Amino acid sequence: MSIQEQFNLALAESKNLPERPDNMTLLKIYALFKQGSTGDATGDRPGMTDFVGRAKFDAWANLKGTSQEDAMQQYVDLINSLK
């Protein structure tokens, strides 16, 4: 199975985890998904009043330089560890 297929499967499985991950884990899931599907963070950083958007953007931006394949693999491994 290719990494893209594993990534797509993990994405589907992420919606059916036995329990909701904590906020830091959710941020990591989001950042790895964005890096794996889109690449390095783009666009402007959300403003001071958008706490959630800013945290999500920062988590994604921290992965800058990580290849999409590496991010996909880390995403798959993280989702598998939460099942």
Phi and psi restraints in degrees (range 20) as a CNS / XPLOR table:
assign (resid 1 and name C) (resid 2 and name N)
       (resid 2 and name CA) (resid 2 and name C) 1.0 -72.0 20.0 2
assign (resid 2 and name N) (resid 2 and name CA)
       (resid 2 and name C) (resid 3 and name N) 1.0 163.1 20.0 2
assign (resid 2 and name C) (resid 3 and name N)
       (resid 3 and name CA) (resid 3 and name C) 1.0 -63.5 20.0 2
assign (resid 3 and name N) (resid 3 and name CA)
       (resid 3 and name C) (resid 4 and name N) 1.0 -34.6 20.0 2
assign (resid 3 and name C) (resid 4 and name N)
       (resid 4 and name CA) (resid 4 and name C) 1.0 -63.8 20.0 2
assign (resid 4 and name N) (resid 4 and name CA)
       (resid 4 and name C) (resid 5 and name N) 1.0 -41.1 20.0 2
assign (resid 4 and name C) (resid 5 and name N)
       (resid 5 and name CA) (resid 5 and name C) 1.0 -67.2 20.0 2
assign (resid 5 and name N) (resid 5 and name CA)
       (resid 5 and name C) (resid 6 and name N) 1.0 -40.9 20.0 2
assign (resid 5 and name C) (resid 6 and name N)
       (resid 6 and name CA) (resid 6 and name C) 1.0 -63.5 20.0 2
assign (resid 6 and name N) (resid 6 and name CA)
       (resid 6 and name C) (resid 7 and name N) 1.0 -40.7 20.0 2
assign (resid 6 and name C) (resid 7 and name N)
       (resid 7 and name CA) (resid 7 and name C) 1.0 -61.6 20.0 2
assign (resid 7 and name N) (resid 7 and name CA)
       (resid 7 and name C) (resid 8 and name N) 1.0 -46.7 20.0 2
assign (resid 7 and name C) (resid 8 and name N)
       (resid 8 and name CA) (resid 8 and name C) 1.0 -63.1 20.0 2
assign (resid 8 and name N) (resid 8 and name CA)
       (resid 8 and name C) (resid 9 and name N) 1.0 -39.3 20.0 2
assign (resid 8 and name C) (resid 9 and name N)
       (resid 9 and name CA) (resid 9 and name C) 1.0 -66.0 20.0 2
assign (resid 9 and name N) (resid 9 and name CA)
       (resid 9 and name C) (resid 10 and name N) 1.0 -44.4 20.0 2
assign (resid 9 and name C) (resid 10 and name N)
       (resid 10 and name CA) (resid 10 and name C) 1.0 -62.9 20.0 2
assign (resid 10 and name N) (resid 10 and name CA)
       (resid 10 and name C) (resid 11 and name N) 1.0 -37.0 20.0 2
assign (resid 10 and name C) (resid 11 and name N)
       (resid 11 and name CA) (resid 11 and name C) 1.0 -60.2 20.0 2
assign (resid 11 and name N) (resid 11 and name CA)
       (resid 11 and name C) (resid 12 and name N) 1.0 -45.3 20.0 2
assign (resid 11 and name C) (resid 12 and name N)
       (resid 12 and name CA) (resid 12 and name C) 1.0 -64.2 20.0 2
assign (resid 12 and name N) (resid 12 and name CA)
       (resid 12 and name C) (resid 13 and name N) 1.0 -42.6 20.0 2
assign (resid 12 and name C) (resid 13 and name N)
       (resid 13 and name CA) (resid 13 and name C) 1.0 -68.3 20.0 2
assign (resid 13 and name N) (resid 13 and name CA)
       (resid 13 and name C) (resid 14 and name N) 1.0 -26.2 20.0 2
assign (resid 13 and name C) (resid 14 and name N)
       (resid 14 and name CA) (resid 14 and name C) 1.0 -64.5 20.0 2
assign (resid 14 and name N) (resid 14 and name CA)
       (resid 14 and name C) (resid 15 and name N) 1.0 -22.1 20.0 2
assign (resid 14 and name C) (resid 15 and name N)
       (resid 15 and name CA) (resid 15 and name C) 1.0 -82.8 20.0 2
assign (resid 15 and name N) (resid 15 and name CA)
       (resid 15 and name C) (resid 16 and name N) 1.0 -8.4 20.0 2
assign (resid 15 and name C) (resid 16 and name N)
       (resid 16 and name CA) (resid 16 and name C) 1.0 -126.3 20.0 2
assign (resid 16 and name N) (resid 16 and name CA)
       (resid 16 and name C) (resid 17 and name N) 1.0 34.0 20.0 2
assign (resid 16 and name C) (resid 17 and name N)
       (resid 17 and name CA) (resid 17 and name C) 1.0 -67.6 20.0 2
assign (resid 17 and name N) (resid 17 and name CA)
       (resid 17 and name C) (resid 18 and name N) 1.0 148.6 20.0 2
assign (resid 17 and name C) (resid 18 and name N)
       (resid 18 and name CA) (resid 18 and name C) 1.0 -60.9 20.0 2
assign (resid 18 and name N) (resid 18 and name CA)
       (resid 18 and name C) (resid 19 and name N) 1.0 -32.9 20.0 2
assign (resid 18 and name C) (resid 19 and name N)
       (resid 19 and name CA) (resid 19 and name C) 1.0 -145.0 20.0 2
assign (resid 19 and name N) (resid 19 and name CA)
       (resid 19 and name C) (resid 20 and name N) 1.0 155.5 20.0 2
assign (resid 19 and name C) (resid 20 and name N)
       (resid 20 and name CA) (resid 20 and name C) 1.0 -71.5 20.0 2
assign (resid 20 and name N) (resid 20 and name CA)
       (resid 20 and name C) (resid 21 and name N) 1.0 126.3 20.0 2
assign (resid 20 and name C) (resid 21 and name N)
       (resid 21 and name CA) (resid 21 and name C) 1.0 -66.0 20.0 2
assign (resid 21 and name N) (resid 21 and name CA)
       (resid 21 and name C) (resid 22 and name N) 1.0 160.0 20.0 2
assign (resid 21 and name C) (resid 22 and name N)
       (resid 22 and name CA) (resid 22 and name C) 1.0 -68.6 20.0 2
assign (resid 22 and name N) (resid 22 and name CA)
       (resid 22 and name C) (resid 23 and name N) 1.0 167.4 20.0 2
assign (resid 22 and name C) (resid 23 and name N)
       (resid 23 and name CA) (resid 23 and name C) 1.0 -59.8 20.0 2
assign (resid 23 and name N) (resid 23 and name CA)
       (resid 23 and name C) (resid 24 and name N) 1.0 -38.5 20.0 2
assign (resid 23 and name C) (resid 24 and name N)
       (resid 24 and name CA) (resid 24 and name C) 1.0 -66.0 20.0 2
assign (resid 24 and name N) (resid 24 and name CA)
       (resid 24 and name C) (resid 25 and name N) 1.0 -38.3 20.0 2
assign (resid 24 and name C) (resid 25 and name N)
       (resid 25 and name CA) (resid 25 and name C) 1.0 -68.7 20.0 2
assign (resid 25 and name N) (resid 25 and name CA)
       (resid 25 and name C) (resid 26 and name N) 1.0 -39.5 20.0 2
assign (resid 25 and name C) (resid 26 and name N)
       (resid 26 and name CA) (resid 26 and name C) 1.0 -61.3 20.0 2
assign (resid 26 and name N) (resid 26 and name CA)
       (resid 26 and name C) (resid 27 and name N) 1.0 -40.3 20.0 2
assign (resid 26 and name C) (resid 27 and name N)
       (resid 27 and name CA) (resid 27 and name C) 1.0 -62.8 20.0 2
assign (resid 27 and name N) (resid 27 and name CA)
       (resid 27 and name C) (resid 28 and name N) 1.0 -41.1 20.0 2
assign (resid 27 and name C) (resid 28 and name N)
       (resid 28 and name CA) (resid 28 and name C) 1.0 -65.2 20.0 2
assign (resid 28 and name N) (resid 28 and name CA)
       (resid 28 and name C) (resid 29 and name N) 1.0 -42.3 20.0 2
assign (resid 28 and name C) (resid 29 and name N)
       (resid 29 and name CA) (resid 29 and name C) 1.0 -59.1 20.0 2
assign (resid 29 and name N) (resid 29 and name CA)
       (resid 29 and name C) (resid 30 and name N) 1.0 -48.0 20.0 2
assign (resid 29 and name C) (resid 30 and name N)
       (resid 30 and name CA) (resid 30 and name C) 1.0 -59.8 20.0 2
assign (resid 30 and name N) (resid 30 and name CA)
       (resid 30 and name C) (resid 31 and name N) 1.0 -49.4 20.0 2
assign (resid 30 and name C) (resid 31 and name N)
       (resid 31 and name CA) (resid 31 and name C) 1.0 -62.6 20.0 2
assign (resid 31 and name N) (resid 31 and name CA)
       (resid 31 and name C) (resid 32 and name N) 1.0 -44.0 20.0 2
assign (resid 31 and name C) (resid 32 and name N)
       (resid 32 and name CA) (resid 32 and name C) 1.0 -66.0 20.0 2
assign (resid 32 and name N) (resid 32 and name CA)
       (resid 32 and name C) (resid 33 and name N) 1.0 -37.4 20.0 2
assign (resid 32 and name C) (resid 33 and name N)
       (resid 33 and name CA) (resid 33 and name C) 1.0 -62.4 20.0 2
assign (resid 33 and name N) (resid 33 and name CA)
       (resid 33 and name C) (resid 34 and name N) 1.0 -48.6 20.0 2
assign (resid 33 and name C) (resid 34 and name N)
       (resid 34 and name CA) (resid 34 and name C) 1.0 -63.5 20.0 2
assign (resid 34 and name N) (resid 34 and name CA)
       (resid 34 and name C) (resid 35 and name N) 1.0 -43.5 20.0 2
assign (resid 34 and name C) (resid 35 and name N)
       (resid 35 and name CA) (resid 35 and name C) 1.0 -65.1 20.0 2
assign (resid 35 and name N) (resid 35 and name CA)
       (resid 35 and name C) (resid 36 and name N) 1.0 -41.1 20.0 2
assign (resid 35 and name C) (resid 36 and name N)
       (resid 36 and name CA) (resid 36 and name C) 1.0 -70.8 20.0 2
assign (resid 36 and name N) (resid 36 and name CA)
       (resid 36 and name C) (resid 37 and name N) 1.0 -33.6 20.0 2
assign (resid 36 and name C) (resid 37 and name N)
       (resid 37 and name CA) (resid 37 and name C) 1.0 -93.9 20.0 2
assign (resid 37 and name N) (resid 37 and name CA)
       (resid 37 and name C) (resid 38 and name N) 1.0 -27.9 20.0 2
assign (resid 37 and name C) (resid 38 and name N)
       (resid 38 and name CA) (resid 38 and name C) 1.0 -119.3 20.0 2
assign (resid 38 and name N) (resid 38 and name CA)
       (resid 38 and name C) (resid 39 and name N) 1.0 -32.6 20.0 2
assign (resid 38 and name C) (resid 39 and name N)
       (resid 39 and name CA) (resid 39 and name C) 1.0 102.9 20.0 2
assign (resid 39 and name N) (resid 39 and name CA)
       (resid 39 and name C) (resid 40 and name N) 1.0 -158.1 20.0 2
assign (resid 39 and name C) (resid 40 and name N)
       (resid 40 and name CA) (resid 40 and name C) 1.0 -58.8 20.0 2
assign (resid 40 and name N) (resid 40 and name CA)
       (resid 40 and name C) (resid 41 and name N) 1.0 149.0 20.0 2
assign (resid 40 and name C) (resid 41 and name N)
       (resid 41 and name CA) (resid 41 and name C) 1.0 -56.9 20.0 2
assign (resid 41 and name N) (resid 41 and name CA)
       (resid 41 and name C) (resid 42 and name N) 1.0 139.9 20.0 2
assign (resid 41 and name C) (resid 42 and name N)
       (resid 42 and name CA) (resid 42 and name C) 1.0 -131.6 20.0 2
assign (resid 42 and name N) (resid 42 and name CA)
       (resid 42 and name C) (resid 43 and name N) 1.0 164.7 20.0 2
assign (resid 42 and name C) (resid 43 and name N)
       (resid 43 and name CA) (resid 43 and name C) 1.0 88.0 20.0 2
assign (resid 43 and name N) (resid 43 and name CA)
       (resid 43 and name C) (resid 44 and name N) 1.0 179.7 20.0 2
assign (resid 43 and name C) (resid 44 and name N)
       (resid 44 and name CA) (resid 44 and name C) 1.0 -85.9 20.0 2
assign (resid 44 and name N) (resid 44 and name CA)
       (resid 44 and name C) (resid 45 and name N) 1.0 147.7 20.0 2
assign (resid 44 and name C) (resid 45 and name N)
       (resid 45 and name CA) (resid 45 and name C) 1.0 -70.0 20.0 2
assign (resid 45 and name N) (resid 45 and name CA)
       (resid 45 and name C) (resid 46 and name N) 1.0 132.4 20.0 2
assign (resid 45 and name C) (resid 46 and name N)
       (resid 46 and name CA) (resid 46 and name C) 1.0 -58.1 20.0 2
assign (resid 46 and name N) (resid 46 and name CA)
       (resid 46 and name C) (resid 47 and name N) 1.0 154.8 20.0 2
assign (resid 46 and name C) (resid 47 and name N)
       (resid 47 and name CA) (resid 47 and name C) 1.0 -69.6 20.0 2
assign (resid 47 and name N) (resid 47 and name CA)
       (resid 47 and name C) (resid 48 and name N) 1.0 171.9 20.0 2
assign (resid 47 and name C) (resid 48 and name N)
       (resid 48 and name CA) (resid 48 and name C) 1.0 -58.2 20.0 2
assign (resid 48 and name N) (resid 48 and name CA)
       (resid 48 and name C) (resid 49 and name N) 1.0 -29.6 20.0 2
assign (resid 48 and name C) (resid 49 and name N)
       (resid 49 and name CA) (resid 49 and name C) 1.0 -82.3 20.0 2
assign (resid 49 and name N) (resid 49 and name CA)
       (resid 49 and name C) (resid 50 and name N) 1.0 -13.9 20.0 2
assign (resid 49 and name C) (resid 50 and name N)
       (resid 50 and name CA) (resid 50 and name C) 1.0 -97.8 20.0 2
assign (resid 50 and name N) (resid 50 and name CA)
       (resid 50 and name C) (resid 51 and name N) 1.0 77.8 20.0 2
assign (resid 50 and name C) (resid 51 and name N)
       (resid 51 and name CA) (resid 51 and name C) 1.0 -61.1 20.0 2
assign (resid 51 and name N) (resid 51 and name CA)
       (resid 51 and name C) (resid 52 and name N) 1.0 -45.4 20.0 2
assign (resid 51 and name C) (resid 52 and name N)
       (resid 52 and name CA) (resid 52 and name C) 1.0 -66.7 20.0 2
assign (resid 52 and name N) (resid 52 and name CA)
       (resid 52 and name C) (resid 53 and name N) 1.0 -48.2 20.0 2
assign (resid 52 and name C) (resid 53 and name N)
       (resid 53 and name CA) (resid 53 and name C) 1.0 -60.7 20.0 2
assign (resid 53 and name N) (resid 53 and name CA)
       (resid 53 and name C) (resid 54 and name N) 1.0 -39.0 20.0 2
assign (resid 53 and name C) (resid 54 and name N)
       (resid 54 and name CA) (resid 54 and name C) 1.0 -66.9 20.0 2
assign (resid 54 and name N) (resid 54 and name CA)
       (resid 54 and name C) (resid 55 and name N) 1.0 -43.1 20.0 2
assign (resid 54 and name C) (resid 55 and name N)
       (resid 55 and name CA) (resid 55 and name C) 1.0 -63.8 20.0 2
assign (resid 55 and name N) (resid 55 and name CA)
       (resid 55 and name C) (resid 56 and name N) 1.0 -42.1 20.0 2
assign (resid 55 and name C) (resid 56 and name N)
       (resid 56 and name CA) (resid 56 and name C) 1.0 -64.8 20.0 2
assign (resid 56 and name N) (resid 56 and name CA)
       (resid 56 and name C) (resid 57 and name N) 1.0 -44.4 20.0 2
assign (resid 56 and name C) (resid 57 and name N)
       (resid 57 and name CA) (resid 57 and name C) 1.0 -62.7 20.0 2
assign (resid 57 and name N) (resid 57 and name CA)
       (resid 57 and name C) (resid 58 and name N) 1.0 -44.3 20.0 2
assign (resid 57 and name C) (resid 58 and name N)
       (resid 58 and name CA) (resid 58 and name C) 1.0 -63.0 20.0 2
assign (resid 58 and name N) (resid 58 and name CA)
       (resid 58 and name C) (resid 59 and name N) 1.0 -41.2 20.0 2
assign (resid 58 and name C) (resid 59 and name N)
       (resid 59 and name CA) (resid 59 and name C) 1.0 -62.0 20.0 2
assign (resid 59 and name N) (resid 59 and name CA)
       (resid 59 and name C) (resid 60 and name N) 1.0 -41.6 20.0 2
assign (resid 59 and name C) (resid 60 and name N)
       (resid 60 and name CA) (resid 60 and name C) 1.0 -67.7 20.0 2
assign (resid 60 and name N) (resid 60 and name CA)
       (resid 60 and name C) (resid 61 and name N) 1.0 -45.5 20.0 2
assign (resid 60 and name C) (resid 61 and name N)
       (resid 61 and name CA) (resid 61 and name C) 1.0 -62.2 20.0 2
assign (resid 61 and name N) (resid 61 and name CA)
       (resid 61 and name C) (resid 62 and name N) 1.0 -29.7 20.0 2
assign (resid 61 and name C) (resid 62 and name N)
       (resid 62 and name CA) (resid 62 and name C) 1.0 -66.3 20.0 2
assign (resid 62 and name N) (resid 62 and name CA)
       (resid 62 and name C) (resid 63 and name N) 1.0 -16.0 20.0 2
assign (resid 62 and name C) (resid 63 and name N)
       (resid 63 and name CA) (resid 63 and name C) 1.0 -93.4 20.0 2
assign (resid 63 and name N) (resid 63 and name CA)
       (resid 63 and name C) (resid 64 and name N) 1.0 6.1 20.0 2
assign (resid 63 and name C) (resid 64 and name N)
       (resid 64 and name CA) (resid 64 and name C) 1.0 -51.8 20.0 2
assign (resid 64 and name N) (resid 64 and name CA)
       (resid 64 and name C) (resid 65 and name N) 1.0 132.6 20.0 2
assign (resid 64 and name C) (resid 65 and name N)
       (resid 65 and name CA) (resid 65 and name C) 1.0 94.3 20.0 2
assign (resid 65 and name N) (resid 65 and name CA)
       (resid 65 and name C) (resid 66 and name N) 1.0 -14.4 20.0 2
assign (resid 65 and name C) (resid 66 and name N)
       (resid 66 and name CA) (resid 66 and name C) 1.0 -74.4 20.0 2
assign (resid 66 and name N) (resid 66 and name CA)
       (resid 66 and name C) (resid 67 and name N) 1.0 130.3 20.0 2
assign (resid 66 and name C) (resid 67 and name N)
       (resid 67 and name CA) (resid 67 and name C) 1.0 -66.5 20.0 2
assign (resid 67 and name N) (resid 67 and name CA)
       (resid 67 and name C) (resid 68 and name N) 1.0 154.3 20.0 2
assign (resid 67 and name C) (resid 68 and name N)
       (resid 68 and name CA) (resid 68 and name C) 1.0 -61.3 20.0 2
assign (resid 68 and name N) (resid 68 and name CA)
       (resid 68 and name C) (resid 69 and name N) 1.0 -37.0 20.0 2
assign (resid 68 and name C) (resid 69 and name N)
       (resid 69 and name CA) (resid 69 and name C) 1.0 -65.6 20.0 2
assign (resid 69 and name N) (resid 69 and name CA)
       (resid 69 and name C) (resid 70 and name N) 1.0 -42.8 20.0 2
assign (resid 69 and name C) (resid 70 and name N)
       (resid 70 and name CA) (resid 70 and name C) 1.0 -62.5 20.0 2
assign (resid 70 and name N) (resid 70 and name CA)
       (resid 70 and name C) (resid 71 and name N) 1.0 -43.7 20.0 2
assign (resid 70 and name C) (resid 71 and name N)
       (resid 71 and name CA) (resid 71 and name C) 1.0 -63.3 20.0 2
assign (resid 71 and name N) (resid 71 and name CA)
       (resid 71 and name C) (resid 72 and name N) 1.0 -40.7 20.0 2
assign (resid 71 and name C) (resid 72 and name N)
       (resid 72 and name CA) (resid 72 and name C) 1.0 -60.4 20.0 2
assign (resid 72 and name N) (resid 72 and name CA)
       (resid 72 and name C) (resid 73 and name N) 1.0 -45.5 20.0 2
assign (resid 72 and name C) (resid 73 and name N)
       (resid 73 and name CA) (resid 73 and name C) 1.0 -63.7 20.0 2
assign (resid 73 and name N) (resid 73 and name CA)
       (resid 73 and name C) (resid 74 and name N) 1.0 -42.7 20.0 2
assign (resid 73 and name C) (resid 74 and name N)
       (resid 74 and name CA) (resid 74 and name C) 1.0 -63.6 20.0 2
assign (resid 74 and name N) (resid 74 and name CA)
       (resid 74 and name C) (resid 75 and name N) 1.0 -38.1 20.0 2
assign (resid 74 and name C) (resid 75 and name N)
       (resid 75 and name CA) (resid 75 and name C) 1.0 -62.5 20.0 2
assign (resid 75 and name N) (resid 75 and name CA)
       (resid 75 and name C) (resid 76 and name N) 1.0 -48.7 20.0 2
assign (resid 75 and name C) (resid 76 and name N)
       (resid 76 and name CA) (resid 76 and name C) 1.0 -59.2 20.0 2
assign (resid 76 and name N) (resid 76 and name CA)
       (resid 76 and name C) (resid 77 and name N) 1.0 -45.7 20.0 2
assign (resid 76 and name C) (resid 77 and name N)
       (resid 77 and name CA) (resid 77 and name C) 1.0 -63.5 20.0 2
assign (resid 77 and name N) (resid 77 and name CA)
       (resid 77 and name C) (resid 78 and name N) 1.0 -41.2 20.0 2
assign (resid 77 and name C) (resid 78 and name N)
       (resid 78 and name CA) (resid 78 and name C) 1.0 -65.8 20.0 2
assign (resid 78 and name N) (resid 78 and name CA)
       (resid 78 and name C) (resid 79 and name N) 1.0 -47.0 20.0 2
assign (resid 78 and name C) (resid 79 and name N)
       (resid 79 and name CA) (resid 79 and name C) 1.0 -61.6 20.0 2
assign (resid 79 and name N) (resid 79 and name CA)
       (resid 79 and name C) (resid 80 and name N) 1.0 -42.8 20.0 2
assign (resid 79 and name C) (resid 80 and name N)
       (resid 80 and name CA) (resid 80 and name C) 1.0 -62.0 20.0 2
assign (resid 80 and name N) (resid 80 and name CA)
       (resid 80 and name C) (resid 81 and name N) 1.0 -34.5 20.0 2
assign (resid 80 and name C) (resid 81 and name N)
       (resid 81 and name CA) (resid 81 and name C) 1.0 -72.2 20.0 2
assign (resid 81 and name N) (resid 81 and name CA)
       (resid 81 and name C) (resid 82 and name N) 1.0 -20.0 20.0 2
assign (resid 81 and name C) (resid 82 and name N)
       (resid 82 and name CA) (resid 82 and name C) 1.0 -92.9 20.0 2
assign (resid 82 and name N) (resid 82 and name CA)
       (resid 82 and name C) (resid 83 and name N) 1.0 -10.5 20.0 2
